[in-house]
């Protein structure tokens, strides 16, 4: 999975790193996307609904512009695609 990987959002070459016991990927994109985390379920939804990708890129760029130390997380909540952040997820779970 490490070689010949492409960003799920913009299709530029990207590096994948598995996390959350293989349920999520951290993607480091060579294009304009900041590093982000995405669940496998969310990535499948975006593959099926590619028209939603542009908006996702805008949202994750907005998050990291507001806080460069933050990592956007794209995942499903019930049946909805949502964007949250690592710090927000940690604060909810603690
Ligand atoms: Zn990208």
PDB file of the backbone (N, CA, C, O) and the ligand in Angstrom, with CONECT records:
HET     ZN  A 101       1
ATOM      1  N   UNK A   1       0.832  -1.205   0.000  1.00  0.00           N
ATOM      2  CA  UNK A   1       0.000   0.000   0.000  1.00  0.00           C
ATOM      3  C   UNK A   1       0.868   1.257   0.000  1.00  0.00           C
ATOM      4  O   UNK A   1       0.412   2.333  -0.385  1.00  0.00           O
ATOM      5  N   UNK A   2       2.121   1.115   0.434  1.00  0.00           N
ATOM      6  CA  UNK A   2       2.987   2.292   0.542  1.00  0.00           C
ATOM      7  C   UNK A   2       3.366   2.858  -0.817  1.00  0.00           C
ATOM      8  O   UNK A   2       3.472   4.074  -0.983  1.00  0.00           O
ATOM      9  N   UNK A   3       3.573   1.962  -1.802  1.00  0.00           N
ATOM     10  CA  UNK A   3       4.002   2.437  -3.116  1.00  0.00           C
ATOM     11  C   UNK A   3       2.808   2.599  -4.053  1.00  0.00           C
ATOM     12  O   UNK A   3       1.804   1.898  -3.931  1.00  0.00           O
ATOM     13  N   UNK A   4       2.938   3.530  -4.984  1.00  0.00           N
ATOM     14  CA  UNK A   4       1.882   3.794  -5.959  1.00  0.00           C
ATOM     15  C   UNK A   4       0.549   4.102  -5.292  1.00  0.00           C
ATOM     16  O   UNK A   4      -0.505   3.669  -5.756  1.00  0.00           O
ATOM     17  N   UNK A   5       0.609   4.851  -4.204  1.00  0.00           N
ATOM     18  CA  UNK A   5      -0.617   5.271  -3.540  1.00  0.00           C
ATOM     19  C   UNK A   5      -0.960   6.683  -3.980  1.00  0.00           C
ATOM     20  O   UNK A   5      -0.087   7.501  -4.269  1.00  0.00           O
ATOM     21  N   UNK A   6      -2.257   6.942  -4.022  1.00  0.00           N
ATOM     22  CA  UNK A   6      -2.722   8.252  -4.462  1.00  0.00           C
ATOM     23  C   UNK A   6      -3.680   8.839  -3.440  1.00  0.00           C
ATOM     24  O   UNK A   6      -4.427   8.115  -2.781  1.00  0.00           O
ATOM     25  N   UNK A   7      -3.648  10.152  -3.316  1.00  0.00           N
ATOM     26  CA  UNK A   7      -4.523  10.854  -2.377  1.00  0.00           C
ATOM     27  C   UNK A   7      -5.987  10.565  -2.728  1.00  0.00           C
ATOM     28  O   UNK A   7      -6.392  10.671  -3.886  1.00  0.00           O
ATOM     29  N   UNK A   8      -6.754  10.206  -1.730  1.00  0.00           N
ATOM     30  CA  UNK A   8      -8.173   9.899  -1.950  1.00  0.00           C
ATOM     31  C   UNK A   8      -8.930  11.146  -2.395  1.00  0.00           C
ATOM     32  O   UNK A   8      -9.905  11.049  -3.140  1.00  0.00           O
ATOM     33  N   UNK A   9      -8.483  12.320  -1.941  1.00  0.00           N
ATOM     34  CA  UNK A   9      -9.215  13.554  -2.245  1.00  0.00           C
ATOM     35  C   UNK A   9      -8.825  14.171  -3.583  1.00  0.00           C
ATOM     36  O   UNK A   9      -9.697  14.614  -4.331  1.00  0.00           O
ATOM     37  N   UNK A  10      -7.526  14.209  -3.901  1.00  0.00           N
ATOM     38  CA  UNK A  10      -7.109  14.957  -5.098  1.00  0.00           C
ATOM     39  C   UNK A  10      -6.359  14.106  -6.128  1.00  0.00           C
ATOM     40  O   UNK A  10      -6.009  14.601  -7.199  1.00  0.00           O
ATOM     41  N   UNK A  11      -6.111  12.827  -5.809  1.00  0.00           N
ATOM     42  CA  UNK A  11      -5.476  11.879  -6.744  1.00  0.00           C
ATOM     43  C   UNK A  11      -3.998  12.148  -7.030  1.00  0.00           C
ATOM     44  O   UNK A  11      -3.417  11.532  -7.923  1.00  0.00           O
ATOM     45  N   UNK A  12      -3.389  13.067  -6.274  1.00  0.00           N
ATOM     46  CA  UNK A  12      -1.938  13.235  -6.395  1.00  0.00           C
ATOM     47  C   UNK A  12      -1.253  12.071  -5.676  1.00  0.00           C
ATOM     48  O   UNK A  12      -1.863  11.426  -4.822  1.00  0.00           O
ATOM     49  N   UNK A  13       0.033  11.793  -6.022  1.00  0.00           N
ATOM     50  CA  UNK A  13       0.751  10.748  -5.277  1.00  0.00           C
ATOM     51  C   UNK A  13       0.738  11.065  -3.784  1.00  0.00           C
ATOM     52  O   UNK A  13       0.819  12.229  -3.394  1.00  0.00           O
ATOM     53  N   UNK A  14       0.637  10.044  -2.961  1.00  0.00           N
ATOM     54  CA  UNK A  14       0.520  10.251  -1.522  1.00  0.00           C
ATOM     55  C   UNK A  14       1.096   9.055  -0.774  1.00  0.00           C
ATOM     56  O   UNK A  14       1.183   7.947  -1.301  1.00  0.00           O
ATOM     57  N   UNK A  15       1.485   9.314   0.464  1.00  0.00           N
ATOM     58  CA  UNK A  15       1.990   8.260   1.329  1.00  0.00           C
ATOM     59  C   UNK A  15       0.887   7.862   2.303  1.00  0.00           C
ATOM     60  O   UNK A  15       0.252   8.725   2.910  1.00  0.00           O
ATOM     61  N   UNK A  16       0.659   6.570   2.452  1.00  0.00           N
ATOM     62  CA  UNK A  16      -0.376   6.067   3.364  1.00  0.00           C
ATOM     63  C   UNK A  16       0.277   5.469   4.597  1.00  0.00           C
ATOM     64  O   UNK A  16       1.330   4.837   4.518  1.00  0.00           O
ATOM     65  N   UNK A  17      -0.351   5.674   5.708  1.00  0.00           N
ATOM     66  CA  UNK A  17       0.100   5.030   6.939  1.00  0.00           C
ATOM     67  C   UNK A  17      -1.144   4.523   7.668  1.00  0.00           C
ATOM     68  O   UNK A  17      -2.054   5.300   7.954  1.00  0.00           O
ATOM     69  N   UNK A  18      -1.184   3.254   7.963  1.00  0.00           N
ATOM     70  CA  UNK A  18      -2.362   2.699   8.644  1.00  0.00           C
ATOM     71  C   UNK A  18      -2.363   3.077  10.110  1.00  0.00           C
ATOM     72  O   UNK A  18      -1.313   3.137  10.749  1.00  0.00           O
ATOM     73  N   UNK A  19      -3.551   3.332  10.639  1.00  0.00           N
ATOM     74  CA  UNK A  19      -3.696   3.629  12.061  1.00  0.00           C
ATOM     75  C   UNK A  19      -5.024   3.044  12.537  1.00  0.00           C
ATOM     76  O   UNK A  19      -5.805   2.519  11.744  1.00  0.00           O
ATOM     77  N   UNK A  20      -5.268   3.143  13.842  1.00  0.00           N
ATOM     78  CA  UNK A  20      -6.521   2.640  14.412  1.00  0.00           C
ATOM     79  C   UNK A  20      -6.770   1.178  14.012  1.00  0.00           C
ATOM     80  O   UNK A  20      -7.851   0.832  13.534  1.00  0.00           O
ATOM     81  N   UNK A  21      -5.762   0.331  14.214  1.00  0.00           N
ATOM     82  CA  UNK A  21      -5.846  -1.104  13.874  1.00  0.00           C
ATOM     83  C   UNK A  21      -6.251  -1.348  12.422  1.00  0.00           C
ATOM     84  O   UNK A  21      -6.970  -2.301  12.120  1.00  0.00           O
ATOM     85  N   UNK A  22      -5.789  -0.490  11.539  1.00  0.00           N
ATOM     86  CA  UNK A  22      -6.074  -0.671  10.115  1.00  0.00           C
ATOM     87  C   UNK A  22      -7.410  -0.117   9.670  1.00  0.00           C
ATOM     88  O   UNK A  22      -7.781  -0.257   8.504  1.00  0.00           O
ATOM     89  N   UNK A  23      -8.147   0.516  10.589  1.00  0.00           N
ATOM     90  CA  UNK A  23      -9.454   1.079  10.217  1.00  0.00           C
ATOM     91  C   UNK A  23      -9.363   2.481   9.628  1.00  0.00           C
ATOM     92  O   UNK A  23     -10.317   2.990   9.040  1.00  0.00           O
ATOM     93  N   UNK A  24      -8.190   3.093   9.800  1.00  0.00           N
ATOM     94  CA  UNK A  24      -8.010   4.447   9.270  1.00  0.00           C
ATOM     95  C   UNK A  24      -6.660   4.562   8.587  1.00  0.00           C
ATOM     96  O   UNK A  24      -5.748   3.773   8.837  1.00  0.00           O
ATOM     97  N   UNK A  25      -6.550   5.557   7.723  1.00  0.00           N
ATOM     98  CA  UNK A  25      -5.289   5.856   7.063  1.00  0.00           C
ATOM     99  C   UNK A  25      -4.908   7.296   7.363  1.00  0.00           C
ATOM    100  O   UNK A  25      -5.758   8.186   7.379  1.00  0.00           O
ATOM    101  N   UNK A  26      -3.609   7.515   7.602  1.00  0.00           N
ATOM    102  CA  UNK A  26      -3.087   8.881   7.611  1.00  0.00           C
ATOM    103  C   UNK A  26      -2.488   9.084   6.228  1.00  0.00           C
ATOM    104  O   UNK A  26      -1.647   8.300   5.788  1.00  0.00           O
ATOM    105  N   UNK A  27      -2.922  10.134   5.546  1.00  0.00           N
ATOM    106  CA  UNK A  27      -2.496  10.363   4.167  1.00  0.00           C
ATOM    107  C   UNK A  27      -1.671  11.636   4.087  1.00  0.00           C
ATOM    108  O   UNK A  27      -2.107  12.719   4.479  1.00  0.00           O
ATOM    109  N   UNK A  28      -0.453  11.465   3.559  1.00  0.00           N
ATOM    110  CA  UNK A  28       0.417  12.616   3.322  1.00  0.00           C
ATOM    111  C   UNK A  28       0.509  12.796   1.814  1.00  0.00           C
ATOM    112  O   UNK A  28       1.161  12.030   1.103  1.00  0.00           O
ATOM    113  N   UNK A  29      -0.171  13.840   1.360  1.00  0.00           N
ATOM    114  CA  UNK A  29      -0.403  14.076  -0.062  1.00  0.00           C
ATOM    115  C   UNK A  29       0.677  14.984  -0.627  1.00  0.00           C
ATOM    116  O   UNK A  29       1.114  15.920   0.042  1.00  0.00           O
ATOM    117  N   UNK A  30       1.114  14.714  -1.867  1.00  0.00           N
ATOM    118  CA  UNK A  30       2.089  15.576  -2.545  1.00  0.00           C
ATOM    119  C   UNK A  30       1.431  16.828  -3.139  1.00  0.00           C
ATOM    120  O   UNK A  30       2.127  17.746  -3.574  1.00  0.00           O
ATOM    121  N   UNK A  31       0.118  16.868  -3.158  1.00  0.00           N
ATOM    122  CA  UNK A  31      -0.606  18.013  -3.715  1.00  0.00           C
ATOM    123  C   UNK A  31      -0.848  19.088  -2.667  1.00  0.00           C
ATOM    124  O   UNK A  31       0.023  19.360  -1.841  1.00  0.00           O
ATOM    125  N   UNK A  32      -2.004  19.689  -2.696  1.00  0.00           N
ATOM    126  CA  UNK A  32      -2.301  20.813  -1.807  1.00  0.00           C
ATOM    127  C   UNK A  32      -3.026  20.406  -0.529  1.00  0.00           C
ATOM    128  O   UNK A  32      -3.344  21.262   0.297  1.00  0.00           O
ATOM    129  N   UNK A  33      -3.290  19.121  -0.354  1.00  0.00           N
ATOM    130  CA  UNK A  33      -3.971  18.690   0.869  1.00  0.00           C
ATOM    131  C   UNK A  33      -2.989  18.661   2.037  1.00  0.00           C
ATOM    132  O   UNK A  33      -1.865  18.182   1.882  1.00  0.00           O
ATOM    133  N   UNK A  34      -3.388  19.160   3.188  1.00  0.00           N
ATOM    134  CA  UNK A  34      -2.563  18.957   4.382  1.00  0.00           C
ATOM    135  C   UNK A  34      -2.671  17.487   4.804  1.00  0.00           C
ATOM    136  O   UNK A  34      -3.599  16.800   4.377  1.00  0.00           O
ATOM    137  N   UNK A  35      -1.745  16.991   5.632  1.00  0.00           N
ATOM    138  CA  UNK A  35      -1.888  15.612   6.119  1.00  0.00           C
ATOM    139  C   UNK A  35      -3.242  15.440   6.798  1.00  0.00           C
ATOM    140  O   UNK A  35      -3.683  16.307   7.553  1.00  0.00           O
ATOM    141  N   UNK A  36      -3.892  14.321   6.525  1.00  0.00           N
ATOM    142  CA  UNK A  36      -5.205  14.084   7.129  1.00  0.00           C
ATOM    143  C   UNK A  36      -5.386  12.606   7.405  1.00  0.00           C
ATOM    144  O   UNK A  36      -4.700  11.747   6.851  1.00  0.00           O
ATOM    145  N   UNK A  37      -6.333  12.349   8.277  1.00  0.00           N
ATOM    146  CA  UNK A  37      -6.678  10.974   8.622  1.00  0.00           C
ATOM    147  C   UNK A  37      -8.060  10.698   8.055  1.00  0.00           C
ATOM    148  O   UNK A  37      -8.935  11.563   8.088  1.00  0.00           O
ATOM    149  N   UNK A  38      -8.256   9.494   7.534  1.00  0.00           N
ATOM    150  CA  UNK A  38      -9.566   9.158   6.963  1.00  0.00           C
ATOM    151  C   UNK A  38      -9.901   7.710   7.297  1.00  0.00           C
ATOM    152  O   UNK A  38      -9.034   6.838   7.236  1.00  0.00           O
ATOM    153  N   UNK A  39     -11.141   7.457   7.647  1.00  0.00           N
ATOM    154  CA  UNK A  39     -11.544   6.083   7.930  1.00  0.00           C
ATOM    155  C   UNK A  39     -11.783   5.357   6.605  1.00  0.00           C
ATOM    156  O   UNK A  39     -12.083   5.983   5.588  1.00  0.00           O
ATOM    157  N   UNK A  40     -11.648   4.046   6.631  1.00  0.00           N
ATOM    158  CA  UNK A  40     -11.859   3.273   5.396  1.00  0.00           C
ATOM    159  C   UNK A  40     -13.290   3.425   4.903  1.00  0.00           C
ATOM    160  O   UNK A  40     -13.530   3.467   3.697  1.00  0.00           O
ATOM    161  N   UNK A  41     -14.244   3.509   5.828  1.00  0.00           N
ATOM    162  CA  UNK A  41     -15.651   3.697   5.431  1.00  0.00           C
ATOM    163  C   UNK A  41     -15.838   5.035   4.726  1.00  0.00           C
ATOM    164  O   UNK A  41     -16.515   5.117   3.701  1.00  0.00           O
ATOM    165  N   UNK A  42     -15.235   6.079   5.281  1.00  0.00           N
ATOM    166  CA  UNK A  42     -15.356   7.405   4.660  1.00  0.00           C
ATOM    167  C   UNK A  42     -14.690   7.416   3.287  1.00  0.00           C
ATOM    168  O   UNK A  42     -15.190   8.057   2.363  1.00  0.00           O
ATOM    169  N   UNK A  43     -13.572   6.717   3.146  1.00  0.00           N
ATOM    170  CA  UNK A  43     -12.900   6.712   1.844  1.00  0.00           C
ATOM    171  C   UNK A  43     -13.753   6.002   0.801  1.00  0.00           C
ATOM    172  O   UNK A  43     -13.735   6.374  -0.372  1.00  0.00           O
ATOM    173  N   UNK A  44     -14.497   4.987   1.218  1.00  0.00           N
ATOM    174  CA  UNK A  44     -15.389   4.290   0.273  1.00  0.00           C
ATOM    175  C   UNK A  44     -16.540   5.187  -0.165  1.00  0.00           C
ATOM    176  O   UNK A  44     -16.934   5.183  -1.331  1.00  0.00           O
ATOM    177  N   UNK A  45     -17.076   5.959   0.786  1.00  0.00           N
ATOM    178  CA  UNK A  45     -18.157   6.890   0.440  1.00  0.00           C
ATOM    179  C   UNK A  45     -17.654   7.920  -0.571  1.00  0.00           C
ATOM    180  O   UNK A  45     -18.350   8.241  -1.535  1.00  0.00           O
ATOM    181  N   UNK A  46     -16.442   8.436  -0.349  1.00  0.00           N
ATOM    182  CA  UNK A  46     -15.902   9.448  -1.261  1.00  0.00           C
ATOM    183  C   UNK A  46     -15.570   8.864  -2.629  1.00  0.00           C
ATOM    184  O   UNK A  46     -15.658   9.563  -3.638  1.00  0.00           O
ATOM    185  N   UNK A  47     -15.195   7.604  -2.670  1.00  0.00           N
ATOM    186  CA  UNK A  47     -14.969   6.972  -3.978  1.00  0.00           C
ATOM    187  C   UNK A  47     -16.282   6.831  -4.740  1.00  0.00           C
ATOM    188  O   UNK A  47     -16.321   6.948  -5.965  1.00  0.00           O
ATOM    189  N   UNK A  48     -17.359   6.576  -3.992  1.00  0.00           N
ATOM    190  CA  UNK A  48     -18.674   6.439  -4.625  1.00  0.00           C
ATOM    191  C   UNK A  48     -19.296   7.795  -4.961  1.00  0.00           C
ATOM    192  O   UNK A  48     -20.120   7.900  -5.870  1.00  0.00           O
ATOM    193  N   UNK A  49     -18.893   8.836  -4.218  1.00  0.00           N
ATOM    194  CA  UNK A  49     -19.470  10.169  -4.409  1.00  0.00           C
ATOM    195  C   UNK A  49     -18.350  11.201  -4.591  1.00  0.00           C
ATOM    196  O   UNK A  49     -18.148  12.061  -3.735  1.00  0.00           O
ATOM    197  N   UNK A  50     -17.631  11.108  -5.705  1.00  0.00           N
ATOM    198  CA  UNK A  50     -16.441  11.953  -5.889  1.00  0.00           C
ATOM    199  C   UNK A  50     -16.736  13.452  -5.938  1.00  0.00           C
ATOM    200  O   UNK A  50     -15.837  14.264  -5.718  1.00  0.00           O
ATOM    201  N   UNK A  51     -17.987  13.827  -6.225  1.00  0.00           N
ATOM    202  CA  UNK A  51     -18.306  15.263  -6.266  1.00  0.00           C
ATOM    203  C   UNK A  51     -18.156  15.920  -4.889  1.00  0.00           C
ATOM    204  O   UNK A  51     -18.147  17.147  -4.788  1.00  0.00           O
ATOM    205  N   UNK A  52     -18.039  15.113  -3.832  1.00  0.00           N
ATOM    206  CA  UNK A  52     -17.916  15.678  -2.484  1.00  0.00           C
ATOM    207  C   UNK A  52     -16.461  15.959  -2.102  1.00  0.00           C
ATOM    208  O   UNK A  52     -16.197  16.564  -1.063  1.00  0.00           O
ATOM    209  N   UNK A  53     -15.520  15.521  -2.938  1.00  0.00           N
ATOM    210  CA  UNK A  53     -14.104  15.618  -2.564  1.00  0.00           C
ATOM    211  C   UNK A  53     -13.606  17.059  -2.468  1.00  0.00           C
ATOM    212  O   UNK A  53     -12.844  17.398  -1.563  1.00  0.00           O
ATOM    213  N   UNK A  54     -14.040  17.905  -3.407  1.00  0.00           N
ATOM    214  CA  UNK A  54     -13.533  19.280  -3.447  1.00  0.00           C
ATOM    215  C   UNK A  54     -13.852  20.008  -2.135  1.00  0.00           C
ATOM    216  O   UNK A  54     -13.005  20.705  -1.575  1.00  0.00           O
ATOM    217  N   UNK A  55     -15.071  19.833  -1.666  1.00  0.00           N
ATOM    218  CA  UNK A  55     -15.483  20.479  -0.418  1.00  0.00           C
ATOM    219  C   UNK A  55     -14.651  19.948   0.764  1.00  0.00           C
ATOM    220  O   UNK A  55     -14.273  20.707   1.657  1.00  0.00           O
ATOM    221  N   UNK A  56     -14.376  18.651   0.754  1.00  0.00           N
ATOM    222  CA  UNK A  56     -13.562  18.060   1.825  1.00  0.00           C
ATOM    223  C   UNK A  56     -12.166  18.682   1.855  1.00  0.00           C
ATOM    224  O   UNK A  56     -11.632  18.970   2.926  1.00  0.00           O
ATOM    225  N   UNK A  57     -11.581  18.887   0.678  1.00  0.00           N
ATOM    226  CA  UNK A  57     -10.250  19.505   0.614  1.00  0.00           C
ATOM    227  C   UNK A  57     -10.311  20.903   1.225  1.00  0.00           C
ATOM    228  O   UNK A  57      -9.436  21.282   2.002  1.00  0.00           O
ATOM    229  N   UNK A  58     -11.346  21.667   0.872  1.00  0.00           N
ATOM    230  CA  UNK A  58     -11.488  23.026   1.421  1.00  0.00           C
ATOM    231  C   UNK A  58     -11.590  22.996   2.944  1.00  0.00           C
ATOM    232  O   UNK A  58     -10.997  23.828   3.631  1.00  0.00           O
ATOM    233  N   UNK A  59     -12.339  22.039   3.459  1.00  0.00           N
ATOM    234  CA  UNK A  59     -12.538  21.979   4.917  1.00  0.00           C
ATOM    235  C   UNK A  59     -11.237  21.610   5.626  1.00  0.00           C
ATOM    236  O   UNK A  59     -10.891  22.226   6.634  1.00  0.00           O
ATOM    237  N   UNK A  60     -10.512  20.613   5.113  1.00  0.00           N
ATOM    238  CA  UNK A  60      -9.277  20.228   5.823  1.00  0.00           C
ATOM    239  C   UNK A  60      -8.210  21.322   5.687  1.00  0.00           C
ATOM    240  O   UNK A  60      -7.400  21.507   6.596  1.00  0.00           O
ATOM    241  N   UNK A  61      -8.202  22.042   4.570  1.00  0.00           N
ATOM    242  CA  UNK A  61      -7.265  23.166   4.439  1.00  0.00           C
ATOM    243  C   UNK A  61      -7.610  24.258   5.437  1.00  0.00           C
ATOM    244  O   UNK A  61      -6.724  24.858   6.046  1.00  0.00           O
ATOM    245  N   UNK A  62      -8.891  24.510   5.602  1.00  0.00           N
ATOM    246  CA  UNK A  62      -9.345  25.520   6.562  1.00  0.00           C
ATOM    247  C   UNK A  62      -8.909  25.150   7.979  1.00  0.00           C
ATOM    248  O   UNK A  62      -8.448  26.008   8.731  1.00  0.00           O
ATOM    249  N   UNK A  63      -9.052  23.882   8.341  1.00  0.00           N
ATOM    250  CA  UNK A  63      -8.690  23.423   9.695  1.00  0.00           C
ATOM    251  C   UNK A  63      -7.200  23.635   9.962  1.00  0.00           C
ATOM    252  O   UNK A  63      -6.825  24.144  11.018  1.00  0.00           O
ATOM    253  N   UNK A  64      -6.353  23.247   9.013  1.00  0.00           N
ATOM    254  CA  UNK A  64      -4.907  23.353   9.283  1.00  0.00           C
ATOM    255  C   UNK A  64      -4.402  24.788   9.128  1.00  0.00           C
ATOM    256  O   UNK A  64      -3.355  25.138   9.673  1.00  0.00           O
ATOM    257  N   UNK A  65      -5.146  25.625   8.385  1.00  0.00           N
ATOM    258  CA  UNK A  65      -4.767  27.036   8.344  1.00  0.00           C
ATOM    259  C   UNK A  65      -5.068  27.694   9.684  1.00  0.00           C
ATOM    260  O   UNK A  65      -4.317  28.553  10.147  1.00  0.00           O
ATOM    261  N   UNK A  66      -6.166  27.287  10.301  1.00  0.00           N
ATOM    262  CA  UNK A  66      -6.529  27.847  11.607  1.00  0.00           C
ATOM    263  C   UNK A  66      -5.570  27.352  12.689  1.00  0.00           C
ATOM    264  O   UNK A  66      -5.248  28.098  13.614  1.00  0.00           O
ATOM    265  N   UNK A  67      -5.113  26.108  12.584  1.00  0.00           N
ATOM    266  CA  UNK A  67      -4.197  25.538  13.579  1.00  0.00           C
ATOM    267  C   UNK A  67      -3.276  24.536  12.884  1.00  0.00           C
ATOM    268  O   UNK A  67      -3.675  23.398  12.638  1.00  0.00           O
ATOM    269  N   UNK A  68      -2.050  24.950  12.566  1.00  0.00           N
ATOM    270  CA  UNK A  68      -1.125  24.079  11.819  1.00  0.00           C
ATOM    271  C   UNK A  68      -0.758  22.790  12.562  1.00  0.00           C
ATOM    272  O   UNK A  68      -0.269  21.844  11.944  1.00  0.00           O
ATOM    273  N   UNK A  69      -0.987  22.740  13.871  1.00  0.00           N
ATOM    274  CA  UNK A  69      -0.675  21.518  14.622  1.00  0.00           C
ATOM    275  C   UNK A  69      -1.823  20.520  14.622  1.00  0.00           C
ATOM    276  O   UNK A  69      -1.700  19.417  15.153  1.00  0.00           O
ATOM    277  N   UNK A  70      -2.924  20.911  14.031  1.00  0.00           N
ATOM    278  CA  UNK A  70      -4.108  20.063  14.052  1.00  0.00           C
ATOM    279  C   UNK A  70      -4.095  19.073  12.886  1.00  0.00           C
ATOM    280  O   UNK A  70      -3.565  19.372  11.815  1.00  0.00           O
ATOM    281  N   UNK A  71      -4.674  17.906  13.100  1.00  0.00           N
ATOM    282  CA  UNK A  71      -4.797  16.888  12.041  1.00  0.00           C
ATOM    283  C   UNK A  71      -6.273  16.655  11.767  1.00  0.00           C
ATOM    284  O   UNK A  71      -6.991  16.153  12.632  1.00  0.00           O
ATOM    285  N   UNK A  72      -6.744  17.018  10.552  1.00  0.00           N
ATOM    286  CA  UNK A  72      -8.152  16.779  10.234  1.00  0.00           C
ATOM    287  C   UNK A  72      -8.437  15.271  10.151  1.00  0.00           C
ATOM    288  O   UNK A  72      -7.587  14.486   9.732  1.00  0.00           O
ATOM    289  N   UNK A  73      -9.625  14.897  10.552  1.00  0.00           N
ATOM    290  CA  UNK A  73     -10.063  13.501  10.507  1.00  0.00           C
ATOM    291  C   UNK A  73     -11.378  13.446   9.730  1.00  0.00           C
ATOM    292  O   UNK A  73     -12.354  14.096  10.104  1.00  0.00           O
ATOM    293  N   UNK A  74     -11.397  12.668   8.650  1.00  0.00           N
ATOM    294  CA  UNK A  74     -12.623  12.494   7.859  1.00  0.00           C
ATOM    295  C   UNK A  74     -13.173  11.119   8.200  1.00  0.00           C
ATOM    296  O   UNK A  74     -12.501  10.105   8.009  1.00  0.00           O
ATOM    297  N   UNK A  75     -14.378  11.093   8.696  1.00  0.00           N
ATOM    298  CA  UNK A  75     -14.938   9.797   9.087  1.00  0.00           C
ATOM    299  C   UNK A  75     -16.457   9.832   8.989  1.00  0.00           C
ATOM    300  O   UNK A  75     -17.059  10.860   8.676  1.00  0.00           O
ATOM    301  N   UNK A  76     -17.056   8.682   9.265  1.00  0.00           N
ATOM    302  CA  UNK A  76     -18.504   8.587   9.243  1.00  0.00           C
ATOM    303  C   UNK A  76     -19.030   8.727  10.664  1.00  0.00           C
ATOM    304  O   UNK A  76     -18.442   8.218  11.618  1.00  0.00           O
ATOM    305  N   UNK A  77     -20.142   9.423  10.780  1.00  0.00           N
ATOM    306  CA  UNK A  77     -20.861   9.456  12.049  1.00  0.00           C
ATOM    307  C   UNK A  77     -22.279   9.058  11.696  1.00  0.00           C
ATOM    308  O   UNK A  77     -22.979   9.784  10.991  1.00  0.00           O
ATOM    309  N   UNK A  78     -22.699   7.907  12.185  1.00  0.00           N
ATOM    310  CA  UNK A  78     -23.905   7.278  11.686  1.00  0.00           C
ATOM    311  C   UNK A  78     -23.744   7.142  10.161  1.00  0.00           C
ATOM    312  O   UNK A  78     -22.776   6.526   9.717  1.00  0.00           O
ATOM    313  N   UNK A  79     -24.627   7.677   9.371  1.00  0.00           N
ATOM    314  CA  UNK A  79     -24.484   7.511   7.921  1.00  0.00           C
ATOM    315  C   UNK A  79     -23.918   8.764   7.246  1.00  0.00           C
ATOM    316  O   UNK A  79     -23.882   8.856   6.019  1.00  0.00           O
ATOM    317  N   UNK A  80     -23.478   9.721   8.059  1.00  0.00           N
ATOM    318  CA  UNK A  80     -23.021  10.991   7.498  1.00  0.00           C
ATOM    319  C   UNK A  80     -21.503  11.097   7.468  1.00  0.00           C
ATOM    320  O   UNK A  80     -20.814  10.677   8.397  1.00  0.00           O
ATOM    321  N   UNK A  81     -21.004  11.663   6.388  1.00  0.00           N
ATOM    322  CA  UNK A  81     -19.595  11.980   6.273  1.00  0.00           C
ATOM    323  C   UNK A  81     -19.326  13.251   7.088  1.00  0.00           C
ATOM    324  O   UNK A  81     -19.967  14.278   6.864  1.00  0.00           O
ATOM    325  N   UNK A  82     -18.384  13.185   8.028  1.00  0.00           N
ATOM    326  CA  UNK A  82     -18.081  14.384   8.810  1.00  0.00           C
ATOM    327  C   UNK A  82     -16.580  14.631   8.821  1.00  0.00           C
ATOM    328  O   UNK A  82     -15.785  13.723   8.578  1.00  0.00           O
ATOM    329  N   UNK A  83     -16.205  15.877   9.109  1.00  0.00           N
ATOM    330  CA  UNK A  83     -14.799  16.208   9.313  1.00  0.00           C
ATOM    331  C   UNK A  83     -14.647  16.684  10.749  1.00  0.00           C
ATOM    332  O   UNK A  83     -15.324  17.612  11.190  1.00  0.00           O
ATOM    333  N   UNK A  84     -13.748  16.032  11.463  1.00  0.00           N
ATOM    334  CA  UNK A  84     -13.450  16.444  12.823  1.00  0.00           C
ATOM    335  C   UNK A  84     -11.933  16.593  12.908  1.00  0.00           C
ATOM    336  O   UNK A  84     -11.264  16.664  11.877  1.00  0.00           O
ATOM    337  N   UNK A  85     -11.387  16.642  14.107  1.00  0.00           N
ATOM    338  CA  UNK A  85      -9.934  16.755  14.239  1.00  0.00           C
ATOM    339  C   UNK A  85      -9.453  15.794  15.315  1.00  0.00           C
ATOM    340  O   UNK A  85     -10.229  15.356  16.164  1.00  0.00           O
ATOM    341  N   UNK A  86      -8.174  15.475  15.271  1.00  0.00           N
ATOM    342  CA  UNK A  86      -7.614  14.576  16.287  1.00  0.00           C
ATOM    343  C   UNK A  86      -7.786  15.135  17.689  1.00  0.00           C
ATOM    344  O   UNK A  86      -8.167  14.409  18.607  1.00  0.00           O
ATOM    345  N   UNK A  87      -7.501  16.445  17.862  1.00  0.00           N
ATOM    346  CA  UNK A  87      -7.596  17.018  19.207  1.00  0.00           C
ATOM    347  C   UNK A  87      -9.034  17.001  19.713  1.00  0.00           C
ATOM    348  O   UNK A  87      -9.283  16.760  20.894  1.00  0.00           O
ATOM    349  N   UNK A  88      -9.957  17.253  18.828  1.00  0.00           N
ATOM    350  CA  UNK A  88     -11.368  17.234  19.210  1.00  0.00           C
ATOM    351  C   UNK A  88     -11.787  15.819  19.609  1.00  0.00           C
ATOM    352  O   UNK A  88     -12.502  15.644  20.596  1.00  0.00           O
ATOM    353  N   UNK A  89     -11.358  14.826  18.867  1.00  0.00           N
ATOM    354  CA  UNK A  89     -11.690  13.437  19.191  1.00  0.00           C
ATOM    355  C   UNK A  89     -11.114  13.048  20.548  1.00  0.00           C
ATOM    356  O   UNK A  89     -11.768  12.375  21.345  1.00  0.00           O
ATOM    357  N   UNK A  90      -9.870  13.484  20.801  1.00  0.00           N
ATOM    358  CA  UNK A  90      -9.240  13.161  22.093  1.00  0.00           C
ATOM    359  C   UNK A  90     -10.017  13.802  23.229  1.00  0.00           C
ATOM    360  O   UNK A  90     -10.247  13.170  24.260  1.00  0.00           O
ATOM    361  N   UNK A  91     -10.427  15.064  23.047  1.00  0.00           N
ATOM    362  CA  UNK A  91     -11.096  15.758  24.137  1.00  0.00           C
ATOM    363  C   UNK A  91     -12.475  15.133  24.415  1.00  0.00           C
ATOM    364  O   UNK A  91     -12.960  15.175  25.546  1.00  0.00           O
ATOM    365  N   UNK A  92     -13.097  14.559  23.387  1.00  0.00           N
ATOM    366  CA  UNK A  92     -14.400  13.917  23.586  1.00  0.00           C
ATOM    367  C   UNK A  92     -14.224  12.604  24.330  1.00  0.00           C
ATOM    368  O   UNK A  92     -15.057  12.246  25.163  1.00  0.00           O
ATOM    369  N   UNK A  93     -13.148  11.885  24.038  1.00  0.00           N
ATOM    370  CA  UNK A  93     -12.956  10.556  24.630  1.00  0.00           C
ATOM    371  C   UNK A  93     -12.377  10.613  26.044  1.00  0.00           C
ATOM    372  O   UNK A  93     -12.417   9.623  26.773  1.00  0.00           O
ATOM    373  N   UNK A  94     -11.838  11.776  26.431  1.00  0.00           N
ATOM    374  CA  UNK A  94     -11.226  11.854  27.771  1.00  0.00           C
ATOM    375  C   UNK A  94     -12.229  12.318  28.831  1.00  0.00           C
ATOM    376  O   UNK A  94     -11.877  12.436  30.005  1.00  0.00           O
TER     377      UNK A  94
HETATM  378 ZN    ZN A 101      -4.497  15.387  -1.904  1.00  0.00          ZN
END
